Amino acid sequence: MPPILDVRQYTKRFDMHVLNGKRIHALSNVSFSLEPGELVGLVGTSGSGKSTLMKSIYRTYLATSGAILYQSLRYGPIDLVRATDHQIIALRRDEITYCSQFLSVIPRVPAVDVVAESLFRQGIDRDRGQQQSRDYLDRLGLPQELWDAYPSTFSGGEQQRINVARAIIARPRLLLIDEPTASLDQRTKDVVIDMIVALKAGGTSVLCISHDRYTLDRLADRRIELQDGHVVAASEPVS
Ligand SMILES: Nc1ncnc2c1ncn2[C@@H]1O[C@H](COP(=O)(O)OP(=O)(O)OP(=O)(O)O)[C@@H](O)[C@H]1O
């Protein structure tokens, strides 16, 4: 089976017009692949290019050069660098989920509906979607009185749980997830890890940025290390 994701010689430069045209070489000739059902941990110091790589795969950032081949259910093999905006929108809706470190939500939508949003989009009826959402929020230890409240007022840790729940509940084919367990207590961390393990068992491929050794020891089949925008180390699959 071909890799689900094959990043080839990917380069991303930022040209900073406000800084007299200063160039930031965020990623240089990055190549790696992700197998179906595999979880690759993306590590590296702050500023090494981890988030830029994730945002490039999600096509928040346009490439300077290189290719990102993705095996899509809908389109077959597709280069995410050259896909049309229309294709990218469809892939984000049906196959690829990006979970950043920060929650961004529509104001005045209750937590239970924020988490269930992808289920509603998939055509699951309101009651069933909300039921599944409550189940996730319960397992993640979000106090019941917050389920119908608006996440914009939540604490950092509470927002993070909403963010992770809504990414995982969607059961995407490819999950790009940034620091899923940062600032969570040990019990909640273990719940999130168990949820990601279950997702993988269902066939989801995952690229996960994490500074948390415990999380990666439990989850990662392999690690890729970035330094100054270059891949400096890639571990073999854990057998
Ligand atoms: N939109 C942008 N415009 C200009 N420069 C950017 C942009 N996004 C990232 N950079 C720069 O690219 C480099 C890589 O940043 P990136 O956020 O990918 O690092 P990171 O490894 O994810 O760091 P952290 O662990 O702190 O989140 C940094 O020098 C950063 O300042």
The ligand as a Gaussian input file, in Angstrom:
#p B3LYP/6-31G(d) Opt

LIG

0 1
 N        2.990000      33.267000       9.075000
 C        4.297000      33.426000       9.280000
 N        4.933000      34.536000       8.824000
 C        6.253000      34.702000       9.027000
 N        7.040000      33.828000       9.677000
 C        6.465000      32.719000      10.144000
 C        5.067000      32.446000       9.983000
 N        4.780000      31.263000      10.560000
 C        5.940000      30.803000      11.071000
 N        6.952000      31.668000      10.829000
 C        8.357000      31.507000      11.210000
 O        8.801000      30.227000      10.766000
 C        9.649000      29.616000      11.728000
 C        9.042000      28.279000      12.163000
 O        7.885000      28.548000      12.968000
 P        6.905000      27.400000      13.486000
 O        5.725000      28.062000      14.110000
 O        6.658000      26.447000      12.381000
 O        7.816000      26.680000      14.593000
 P        7.413000      25.526000      15.636000
 O        8.484000      24.481000      15.522000
 O        6.022000      25.088000      15.411000
 O        7.558000      26.291000      17.014000
 P        6.762000      26.115000      18.424000
 O        7.236000      24.782000      19.002000
 O        7.241000      27.275000      19.226000
 O        5.292000      26.152000      18.135000
 C        9.803000      30.622000      12.862000
 O       10.974000      31.348000      12.632000
 C        8.581000      31.514000      12.708000
 O        8.826000      32.805000      13.206000

